[in-house]
Amino acid sequence: MQAAMPFIRDEGSGPAVLCLHSNASTSSQWRALAGLLADRHRVMAVDGYGAGKSPEWPDDRGLRLADEVELAAPAIALAGERFDLVGHSYGAAVAVKLALMHPSRVRSLILYEPTLFHLVAGADPVSSPAAGVWQAAGDAAEAVARGDSFAAAERFIDFWMGSGSWAAMPTARQPAVAASMRNVQGWRDVTFADNLGLDELRALEMPVLLMWGQLSPDSATSVVRALQDVFPNVTMAPQPGLGHMGPITHAERINAQIAEFIARGTNVGFCSA
């Protein structure tokens, strides 16, 4: 069977930076970062399954993080021998899996709230620190099943960004976000069902920048807490006043920190803004 081909945004020249987007988003969320880095880096951003111009999720099986990594294989090949890797939310979870599958290729790993919920959910997600997102995604999936993708989007977006965020979203953006909710059950299945272990993650020796919003839901910050003592070479970068969607709502601030981390090539002495 022919391998699925992703859509890849490709801008600039120089050492490669590969970017992976959050759920309900596309590679376009990294346009501003590409604009910031393109004078000295080749910046590639990949549309994941069911996002933007990439293939839809296969309907004959569930996906896992490794499938998203395999979809990104053409971008990984273009990135050369070594590249910096950036991910937000679901994209950050995929980035962790990519780093595990290609550890010698990843020069640095920059993560904003990776949604590796299986690390904190255990056998009972409803009673776990990730219960909030488990319920929100479940409610959204039920809304999709009854044909109300806008209700699904409102439940999902308001969980991540706060009550009223969906209503405040520009109406021109709402249809695309609502359409993306067709994959919400799959998103939940991937992030709760994968089997990455903390011992595996301890083997990732590259510099890691782990960012999180101090206003984010506990479902997300609980994963950050689980990871903070796992990566051997990690810089913790809390973001006061920001939530889970910080890389989008405050792109200039987050992108500046990403650019600084990449420019230094090490996390020694890094201070968050």
NUKEGU-746115 format. One record per residue: z, x, y of N, C-alpha, C in turn. Coordinates in Angstrom, 2 decimals. Example, Ala and Ser with C-alpha at 12.3 -4.5 7.8 and 13.67 -1.06 7.14 Angstrom:
2
      n_zz      n_xx      n_yy     ca_zz     ca_xx     ca_yy      c_zz      c_xx      c_yy
      7.80     13.19     -5.69      7.80     12.30     -4.50      7.80     13.20     -3.30
      7.08     12.85     -2.25      7.14     13.67     -1.06      7.87     12.90      0.03
% end
This chain:
273
      n_zz      n_xx      n_yy     ca_zz     ca_xx     ca_yy      c_zz      c_xx      c_yy
      0.00      0.85     -1.19      0.00      0.00      0.00      0.00      0.89      1.25
     -0.83      0.53      2.22     -0.93      1.32      3.44      0.36      1.24      4.24
      0.80      2.37      4.76      2.03      2.41      5.54      1.84      1.65      6.84
      2.92      0.96      7.27      2.89      0.25      8.54      2.82      1.26      9.67
      2.06      0.91     10.71      1.90      1.81     11.85      2.61      1.21     13.06
      3.50      1.97     13.69      4.23      1.46     14.85      3.44      1.66     16.14
      3.85      0.95     17.17      3.37      1.24     18.51      4.27      2.32     19.12
      3.66      3.32     19.72      4.39      4.44     20.30      3.99      4.62     21.75
      4.95      4.54     22.65      4.71      4.94     24.04      4.84      6.46     24.09
      3.90      7.10     24.76      3.83      8.56     24.72      3.49      9.05     26.13
      4.41      9.80     26.73      4.23     10.23     28.12      4.79     11.63     28.30
      4.11     12.44     29.11      4.60     13.76     29.46      4.21     14.83     28.46
      4.71     16.02     28.70      4.44     17.15     27.81      5.63     18.09     27.82
      5.76     18.84     26.73      6.89     19.74     26.58      7.68     19.39     25.34
      8.89     19.92     25.19      9.73     19.59     24.05      9.91     18.08     23.95
      9.85     17.57     22.73      9.81     16.12     22.54     11.19     15.47     22.62
     11.19     14.26     23.15     12.35     13.37     23.13     11.88     12.05     22.51
     12.53     11.63     21.45     12.16     10.41     20.74     13.22      9.34     21.02
     12.78      8.15     21.44     13.69      7.09     21.89     13.51      5.83     21.06
     14.65      5.21     20.69     14.66      4.00     19.88     15.45      2.92     20.60
     14.88      1.72     20.66     15.39      0.65     21.51     16.38     -0.26     20.80
     17.02     -1.11     21.59     17.99     -2.07     21.08     17.30     -3.32     20.55
     18.08     -4.19     19.89     17.57     -5.50     19.48     17.17     -6.32     20.70
     16.26     -7.26     20.49     15.78     -8.15     21.55     15.14     -7.37     22.69
     14.68     -6.16     22.41     14.05     -5.32     23.40     12.84     -4.66     22.76
     12.19     -3.76     23.50     11.05     -3.01     23.00     11.13     -1.58     23.55
     10.15     -0.80     23.19     10.09      0.58     23.69     10.02      0.64     25.21
      9.64     -0.45     25.84      9.53     -0.45     27.31     10.87     -0.21     27.99
     12.00     -0.41     27.26     13.29     -0.18     27.89     13.48      1.29     28.27
     12.66      2.17     27.72     12.80      3.60     28.00     11.78      4.12     29.02
     11.08      3.22     29.71     10.08      3.65     30.70     10.72      4.52     31.79
     11.85      4.08     32.30     12.48      4.82     33.39     12.93      6.20     32.92
     13.45      6.30     31.70     13.85      7.60     31.17     12.62      8.50     31.02
     11.52      7.93     30.54     10.28      8.71     30.42      9.84      9.22     31.79
      9.93      8.36     32.81      9.56      8.79     34.14     10.43      9.93     34.65
     11.69      9.92     34.25     12.63     10.97     34.68     12.36     12.29     33.99
     11.91     12.24     32.73     11.80     13.44     31.90     10.38     13.97     31.74
      9.38     13.16     32.07      8.00     13.48     31.67      7.44     14.73     32.30
      8.04     15.24     33.37      7.52     16.47     33.98      7.88     17.70     33.17
      8.79     17.55     32.20      9.20     18.70     31.40      9.38     18.38     29.92
      9.19     17.11     29.53      9.33     16.71     28.14      8.22     15.73     27.75
      7.87     15.75     26.50      7.04     14.69     25.93      7.98     13.61     25.44
      7.92     12.45     26.04      8.84     11.36     25.72      8.09     10.29     24.93
      8.56     10.04     23.72      7.96      9.02     22.87      9.00      7.94     22.58
      8.58      6.69     22.71      9.45      5.56     22.42      8.72      4.64     21.44
      9.40      4.25     20.39      8.78      3.51     19.30      9.23      2.05     19.32
      8.27      1.12     19.17      8.62     -0.27     18.90      9.04     -0.39     17.44
     10.24     -0.92     17.20     10.69     -1.13     15.84     10.02     -2.33     15.21
     10.35     -2.59     13.95      9.80     -3.76     13.25     10.08     -5.04     14.05
      9.04     -5.86     14.20      9.19     -7.14     14.86      9.35     -7.07     16.36
      9.13     -5.91     16.95      9.31     -5.72     18.39      8.01     -5.24     19.03
      7.72     -5.74     20.23      6.55     -5.27     20.96      5.27     -5.38     20.17
      4.60     -4.25     20.01      3.29     -4.22     19.35      3.35     -3.65     17.93
      4.55     -3.48     17.39      4.69     -2.98     16.02      4.60     -4.14     15.03
      4.44     -3.84     13.74      4.32     -4.89     12.73      5.57     -5.77     12.66
      5.35     -7.00     12.19      6.47     -7.91     11.94      7.30     -7.41     10.76
      8.53     -7.92     10.68      9.35     -7.63      9.51      8.64     -8.17      8.28
      8.66     -7.44      7.18      8.08     -7.99      5.95      8.87     -9.22      5.51
      8.16    -10.22      5.01      8.86    -11.45      4.63      9.20    -11.49      3.15
      8.91    -10.40      2.43      9.18    -10.40      0.99     10.42     -9.62      0.61
     11.10     -9.04      1.59     12.29     -8.24      1.28     13.08     -8.00      2.55
     14.34     -7.65      2.38     15.14     -7.26      3.52     14.91     -5.80      3.86
     15.07     -5.47      5.11     14.91     -4.09      5.55     16.25     -3.36      5.56
     16.19     -2.06      5.57     17.35     -1.21      5.78     16.99     -0.18      6.85
     17.99      0.54      7.32     17.75      1.51      8.39     16.69      2.53      7.99
     16.65      2.90      6.73     15.65      3.86      6.28     14.24      3.35      6.47
     14.04      2.02      6.36     12.71      1.45      6.58     12.28      1.62      8.03
     13.23      1.47      8.96     12.90      1.69     10.37     12.56      3.15     10.63
     13.25      4.05      9.97     12.93      5.47     10.10     11.53      5.75      9.57
     11.20      5.15      8.43      9.87      5.35      7.86      8.79      4.78      8.78
      9.06      3.65      9.43      8.11      3.10     10.39      7.85      4.09     11.52
      8.89      4.78     11.94      8.78      5.74     13.04      8.17      7.08     12.61
      7.78      7.21     11.35      7.30      8.50     10.84      6.15      9.09     11.66
      5.17      8.30     12.13      4.11      8.91     12.94      4.64      9.56     14.22
      5.62      8.94     14.85      6.22      9.53     16.05      7.00     10.79     15.70
      7.71     10.75     14.59      8.46     11.93     14.15      7.51     13.10     13.91
      6.35     12.81     13.32      5.36     13.86     13.08      4.83     14.42     14.40
      4.58     13.56     15.36      4.07     14.00     16.66      5.11     14.80     17.44
      6.39     14.59     17.13      7.47     15.21     17.90      7.62     16.70     17.63
      6.94     17.20     16.64      7.01     18.63     16.38      8.20     19.04     15.54
      8.44     20.33     15.53      9.47     20.88     14.64     10.87     20.41     15.02
     11.15     20.31     16.33     12.49     19.93     16.80     12.34     18.96     17.96
     13.24     18.00     18.04     13.20     17.03     19.13     14.60     16.48     19.39
     14.79     16.01     20.63     16.01     15.29     20.98     15.81     13.81     20.64
     16.87     13.16     20.19     16.78     11.80     19.69     17.75     10.91     20.46
     17.22      9.82     21.02     17.99      8.90     21.85     17.92      7.51     21.24
     19.06      6.82     21.14     19.06      5.45     20.62     20.11      4.60     21.27
     19.80      3.32     21.41     20.72      2.34     21.99     20.91      1.20     21.01
     22.17      0.87     20.71     22.51     -0.29     19.90     21.88     -0.17     18.51
     21.04     -1.13     18.13     20.36     -1.06     16.84     19.53      0.22     16.75
     18.88      0.58     17.85     18.11      1.82     17.86     18.98      3.04     17.65
     20.22      2.99     18.11     21.15      4.10     17.87     21.56      4.16     16.41
     21.70      3.01     15.77     21.99      3.00     14.34     20.83      3.62     13.56
     19.60      3.25     13.93     18.43      3.86     13.30     18.39      5.36     13.57
     18.77      5.76     14.78     18.77      7.17     15.13     19.72      7.97     14.24
     20.89      7.41     13.96     21.83      8.09     13.08     21.21      8.28     11.69
     20.58      7.23     11.19     19.94      7.34      9.88     18.81      8.37      9.91
     18.04      8.38     10.99     16.96      9.36     11.12     17.53     10.78     11.11
     18.62     10.99     11.83     19.23     12.32     11.87     19.71     12.75     10.49
     20.21     11.81      9.71     20.64     12.13      8.35     19.46     12.47      7.45
     18.33     11.79      7.67     17.15     12.02      6.84     16.39     13.28      7.26
     16.52     13.68      8.54     15.80     14.84      9.05     16.74     15.73      9.89
     17.84     16.20      9.32     18.84     16.90     10.13     18.34     18.17     10.79
     17.44     18.86     10.18     16.95     20.12     10.76     15.99     19.89     11.91
     15.50     18.67     12.06     14.52     18.35     13.11     15.17     17.90     14.41
     16.39     17.39     14.32     17.02     16.76     15.49     17.83     17.81     16.25
     17.38     18.13     17.45     18.05     19.13     18.28     19.35     18.60     18.86
     19.32     17.36     19.34     20.54     16.70     19.81     20.40     15.21     19.57
     21.53     14.53     19.46     21.57     13.11     19.12     22.36     12.39     20.21
     21.69     11.47     20.90     22.29     10.77     22.03     22.35      9.29     21.70
     23.56      8.76     21.60     23.79      7.41     21.10     24.56      6.58     22.10
     24.10      5.36     22.32     24.87      4.39     23.10     25.19      3.23     22.17
     26.45      3.18     21.74     27.00      2.11     20.91     26.14      1.79     19.69
     26.05      2.71     18.73     25.30      2.42     17.51     25.94      1.25     16.74
     25.11      0.33     16.30     25.61     -0.88     15.63     25.74     -0.68     14.13
     26.52      0.32     13.77     26.78      0.61     12.35     27.99     -0.20     11.89
     27.85     -1.53     11.89     29.00     -2.39     11.67     29.58     -2.27     10.27
     28.78     -1.83      9.31     29.31     -1.68      7.96     30.44     -0.66      7.91
     30.49      0.25      8.89     31.57      1.25      8.90     32.93      0.64      9.16
     32.97     -0.54      9.80     34.25     -1.16     10.16     34.46     -2.52      9.50
     33.41     -3.06      8.86     33.49     -4.44      8.35     34.18     -4.54      6.99
     34.01     -3.52      6.16     34.57     -3.61      4.82     33.96     -4.77      4.03
     34.75     -5.34      3.14     34.26     -6.43      2.30     34.41     -7.79      2.95
     35.07     -7.86      4.10     35.34     -9.15      4.75     35.01     -9.06      6.23
     33.73     -9.21      6.59     33.35     -9.10      8.00     34.08    -10.08      8.92
     34.40    -11.26      8.41     35.03    -12.29      9.24     36.41    -11.86      9.73
     37.08    -11.03      8.95     38.42    -10.57      9.33     38.41     -9.15      9.89
     37.24     -8.62     10.16     37.11     -7.23     10.59     36.97     -7.13     12.10
     37.03     -5.92     12.65     36.78     -5.75     14.09     35.39     -6.18     14.52
     34.47     -6.29     13.56     33.10     -6.70     13.87     32.88     -8.19     13.70
     33.96     -8.95     13.60     33.85    -10.39     13.37     33.06    -11.09     14.47
     33.20    -10.64     15.70     32.53    -11.30     16.81     31.03    -11.30     16.67
     30.45    -10.15     16.37     29.00    -10.08     16.25     28.53    -10.74     14.96
     29.34    -10.68     13.91     28.99    -11.37     12.67     28.82    -12.86     12.93
     29.77    -13.44     13.67     29.71    -14.87     13.96     28.58    -15.19     14.94
     28.43    -14.37     15.98     27.39    -14.64     16.98     26.00    -14.58     16.36
     25.75    -13.56     15.55     24.45    -13.46     14.89     24.25    -14.59     13.89
     25.32    -14.97     13.20     25.21    -16.09     12.28     24.89    -17.39     12.99
     25.56    -17.64     14.10     25.28    -18.85     14.89     23.84    -18.83     15.41
     23.39    -17.66     15.87     22.02    -17.55     16.37     21.02    -17.79     15.26
     21.29    -17.27     14.07     20.38    -17.49     12.94     20.31    -18.97     12.57
     21.44    -19.66     12.64     21.43    -21.10     12.37     20.60    -21.85     13.41
     20.67    -21.44     14.66     19.86    -22.07     15.71     18.38    -21.83     15.46
     18.03    -20.62     15.04     16.63    -20.33     14.70     16.17    -21.23     13.56
     17.02    -21.39     12.55     16.66    -22.20     11.39     16.39    -23.65     11.76
     17.05    -24.15     12.79     16.80    -25.54     13.21     15.74    -25.63     14.31
     15.10    -24.49     14.59     13.98    -24.48     15.50     14.32    -24.33     16.97
     15.52    -23.86     17.27     15.94    -23.74     18.67     16.18    -22.27     19.00
     15.09    -21.55     19.24     15.21    -20.12     19.51     15.87    -19.83     20.85
     15.76    -20.76     21.80     16.41    -20.55     23.10     17.94    -20.64     22.97
     18.40    -21.58     22.14     19.84    -21.65     21.89     20.31    -20.40     21.16
     19.49    -19.92     20.24     19.83    -18.69     19.53     19.97    -17.52     20.50
     19.02    -17.41     21.42     19.05    -16.32     22.39     20.26    -16.44     23.31
     20.59    -17.65     23.72     21.75    -17.83     24.59     23.02    -17.38     23.88
     23.19    -17.74     22.62     24.39    -17.34     21.88     24.46    -15.83     21.72
     23.34    -15.22     21.37     23.31    -13.79     21.10     23.47    -12.97     22.38
     22.72    -13.32     23.41     22.76    -12.56     24.66     24.12    -12.72     25.35
     24.64    -13.94     25.35     25.94    -14.15     25.99     27.06    -13.44     25.26
     26.93    -13.28     23.94     27.94    -12.50     23.23     27.95    -11.06     23.72
     26.75    -10.47     23.84     26.67     -9.06     24.19     26.88     -8.79     25.66
     26.50     -9.74     26.52     26.50     -9.46     27.95     27.45    -10.33     28.76
     28.10    -11.29     28.11     29.04    -12.15     28.81     28.47    -13.54     29.05
     29.37    -14.51     29.09     28.98    -15.90     29.28     28.16    -16.07     30.55
     27.06    -16.80     30.44     26.19    -17.05     31.57     25.08    -16.04     31.75
     25.06    -14.97     30.94     24.04    -13.93     31.10     22.65    -14.45     30.76
     22.56    -15.29     29.74     21.26    -15.85     29.38     20.73    -16.73     30.51
     21.57    -17.57     31.04     21.15    -18.45     32.13     20.72    -17.66     33.35
     21.34    -16.50     33.56     21.02    -15.67     34.72     19.78    -14.81     34.52
     19.30    -14.72     33.30     18.13    -13.90     33.02     16.89    -14.51     33.69
     16.02    -13.69     34.27     14.79    -14.23     34.85     14.04    -15.08     33.84
     13.61    -16.26     34.26     12.97    -17.19     33.33     11.71    -16.61     32.70
     11.05    -15.72     33.40      9.83    -15.11     32.84     10.13    -14.24     31.63
     11.36    -13.72     31.52     11.73    -12.86     30.40     12.24    -13.65     29.20
     12.72    -14.86     29.43     13.39    -15.60     28.37     12.52    -15.89     27.15
     11.25    -16.29     27.30     10.48    -16.60     26.09     10.36    -15.44     25.11
     10.14    -14.23     25.61     10.00    -13.08     24.72     11.31    -12.78     23.99
     12.42    -12.88     24.72     13.72    -12.64     24.09     14.01    -13.72     23.05
     13.72    -14.96     23.40     13.94    -16.06     22.46     13.09    -15.88     21.21
     11.85    -15.45     21.39     10.97    -15.23     20.24     11.52    -14.14     19.32
     12.16    -13.14     19.89     12.70    -12.04     19.08     13.83    -12.51     18.17
     14.43    -13.66     18.48     15.55    -14.14     17.67     15.14    -14.50     16.25
     13.84    -14.57     15.98     13.40    -14.83     14.61     13.92    -13.75     13.65
     14.30    -12.60     14.19     14.77    -11.49     13.37     16.29    -11.32     13.37
     17.01    -12.25     14.00     18.45    -12.00     14.20     19.20    -11.93     12.87
     18.81    -12.73     11.89     19.47    -12.64     10.59     19.23    -11.28      9.96
     18.01    -10.79     10.10     17.69     -9.47      9.56     18.47     -8.37     10.25
     18.61     -8.47     11.58     19.39     -7.46     12.29     20.81     -7.40     11.73
     21.41     -8.59     11.54     22.78     -8.61     11.03     22.84     -8.02      9.63
     21.89     -8.39      8.79     21.91     -7.90      7.41     21.83     -6.38      7.37
     20.96     -5.80      8.19     20.79     -4.34      8.19     22.07     -3.65      8.62
     22.65     -4.10      9.72     23.78     -3.37     10.30     25.07     -3.56      9.52
     25.17     -4.64      8.76     26.36     -4.84      7.95     26.19     -4.38      6.51
     24.96     -4.25      6.04     24.76     -3.99      4.62     24.41     -2.55      4.30
     24.09     -1.73      5.28     23.75     -0.35      4.97     24.97      0.35      4.40
     24.77      1.50      3.80     25.86      2.16      3.09     26.11      3.59      3.55
     25.85      3.87      4.83     26.20      5.19      5.33     27.70      5.41      5.22
     28.07      6.60      4.83     29.49      6.93      4.72     29.91      7.93      5.77
     31.19      7.91      6.10     31.68      8.85      7.12     31.51     10.29      6.68
     31.63     10.56      5.39     31.44     11.93      4.91     30.02     12.41      5.18
     29.04     11.53      5.02     27.65     11.90      5.35     27.53     12.28      6.82
     28.15     11.49      7.67     28.03     11.71      9.10     28.69     13.01      9.53
     29.71     13.43      8.82     30.37     14.70      9.15     29.44     15.89      8.96
     28.36     15.70      8.22     27.41     16.79      7.98     26.43     16.97      9.14
     26.45     16.07     10.11     25.53     16.18     11.25     26.12     17.15     12.27
     25.58     18.34     12.32     26.17     19.42     13.12     25.53     19.56     14.50
     24.46     18.83     14.77     23.82     18.96     16.09     24.72     18.37     17.18
     24.56     18.79     18.44     25.33     18.16     19.52     25.06     16.67     19.58
     26.13     15.89     19.70     26.04     14.44     19.78     26.69     13.98     21.08
     25.99     13.15     21.83     26.56     12.48     23.00     26.77     11.02     22.60
     28.03     10.59     22.54     28.38      9.24     22.12     28.87      8.46     23.33
     28.07      7.50     23.76     28.33      6.74     24.97     28.71      5.31     24.61
     29.59      4.73     25.42     29.92      3.33     25.23     30.42      2.73     26.53
     30.19      1.41     26.67     30.65      0.69     27.84     32.07      0.20     27.65
     32.90      0.43     28.62     34.30      0.01     28.49     34.48     -1.49     28.60
     33.42     -2.22     28.96     33.47     -3.68     28.99     32.78     -4.30     27.77
     32.38     -3.49     26.82     31.65     -3.98     25.65     32.55     -4.74     24.70
     31.97     -5.64     23.88     32.77     -6.35     22.88     33.40     -5.39     21.88
     34.52     -5.82     21.31     35.22     -4.98     20.34     34.36     -4.68     19.12
     33.44     -5.57     18.79     32.55     -5.30     17.66     31.84     -3.97     17.84
     31.40     -3.67     19.07     30.69     -2.42     19.34     31.65     -1.25     19.50
     32.71     -1.44     20.25     33.61     -0.31     20.51     34.40      0.09     19.27
     34.57     -0.83     18.33     35.26     -0.46     17.09     34.45      0.56     16.31
     33.14      0.46     16.36     32.29      1.45     15.69     32.41      2.80     16.39
     32.44      2.79     17.72     32.61      4.03     18.47     33.93      4.70     18.09
     34.98      3.89     17.99     36.29      4.47     17.60     36.23      5.07     16.20
     35.49      4.43     15.31     35.37      4.96     13.95     34.60      6.28     13.92
     33.70      6.46     14.89     32.85      7.66     14.90     33.41      8.82     15.71
     34.41      8.56     16.55     34.79      9.57     17.53     35.32     10.86     16.92
     35.89     10.80     15.74     36.41     12.01     15.10     35.56     12.44     13.91
     34.36     11.90     13.80     33.52     12.16     12.64     32.48     13.25     12.91
     31.75     13.12     14.00     30.72     14.12     14.31     31.39     15.44     14.70
     31.00     16.55     14.08     31.67     17.82     14.36     31.49     18.33     15.79
     30.38     17.96     16.43     30.05     18.53     17.74     29.74     17.38     18.71
     30.75     16.56     18.99     30.54     15.34     19.75     31.15     15.42     21.14
     30.46     14.85     22.10     30.98     14.62     23.44     31.13     13.12     23.61
     32.32     12.67     23.94     32.58     11.26     24.18     32.33     10.95     25.65
     31.54      9.92     25.92     31.17      9.60     27.30     31.38      8.12     27.58
     32.63      7.71     27.86     32.89      6.30     28.21     32.21      5.96     29.53
     31.82      4.71     29.66     31.12      4.25     30.85     31.93      3.14     31.53
     32.76      3.47     32.51     33.56      2.46     33.20     32.68      1.41     33.87
     33.07      0.16     33.71     32.38     -0.93     34.36     31.10     -1.38     33.69
     30.72     -0.74     32.58     29.50     -1.12     31.89     29.81     -1.83     30.58
     28.82     -2.59     30.10     28.92     -3.26     28.81     27.90     -2.69     27.84
     27.64     -3.46     26.79     26.79     -2.99     25.70     25.36     -2.71     26.16
     24.90     -3.42     27.15     23.52     -3.26     27.60     23.40     -2.28     28.78
     24.36     -1.39     28.90     24.36     -0.41     29.99     23.05      0.35     30.16
     22.39      0.80     29.08     21.14      1.53     29.27     20.04      0.71     29.94
     20.19     -0.62     29.94     19.21     -1.49     30.59     19.72     -1.94     31.96
     20.97     -2.39     32.01     21.50     -2.91     33.28     21.77     -1.81     34.29
     22.07     -0.62     33.80     22.38      0.52     34.68     21.58      1.74     34.20
     20.27      1.54     34.10     19.41      2.57     33.53     19.48      3.89     34.29
     19.52      3.84     35.62     19.52      5.07     36.40     20.74      5.93     36.06
     21.89      5.30     35.95     23.13      6.01     35.65     23.11      6.61     34.25
     22.72      5.81     33.26     22.71      6.28     31.87     21.63      7.33     31.66
     20.45      7.10     32.23     19.36      8.05     32.05     19.68      9.41     32.66
     20.41      9.42     33.77     20.80     10.70     34.38     21.69     11.49     33.43
     22.60     10.81     32.75     23.48     11.51     31.81     22.70     12.00     30.59
     21.76     11.18     30.12     20.91     11.60     29.00     20.13     12.84     29.39
     19.52     12.81     30.56     18.71     13.94     31.02     19.56     15.20     31.15
     20.77     15.08     31.67     21.65     16.23     31.82     22.02     16.82     30.47
     22.33     15.96     29.51     22.71     16.43     28.18     21.56     17.17     27.52
     20.37     16.61     27.63     19.20     17.27     27.04     18.93     18.60     27.72
     19.06     18.63     29.05     18.78     19.85     29.80     19.73     20.98     29.43
     20.97     20.65     29.18     21.95     21.68     28.84     21.75     22.22     27.43
     21.26     21.37     26.54     21.04     21.80     25.17     22.33     21.99     24.40
     23.44     21.58     24.99     24.75     21.70     24.35     25.67     20.71     25.01
     26.74     20.35     24.34     27.68     19.41     24.95     28.87     20.10     25.59
     28.88     21.42     25.62     30.04     22.13     26.15     30.16     21.86     27.63
     31.32     21.37     28.01     31.61     21.16     29.41     31.00     19.92     30.02
     30.36     19.08     29.21     29.72     17.88     29.75     30.76     16.89     30.23
     30.53     16.31     31.37     31.43     15.26     31.91     30.62     14.04     32.23
     31.08     12.86     31.79     30.37     11.63     32.09     30.55     11.25     33.54
     29.57     10.51     34.07     29.63     10.08     35.45     30.52      8.87     35.59
% end
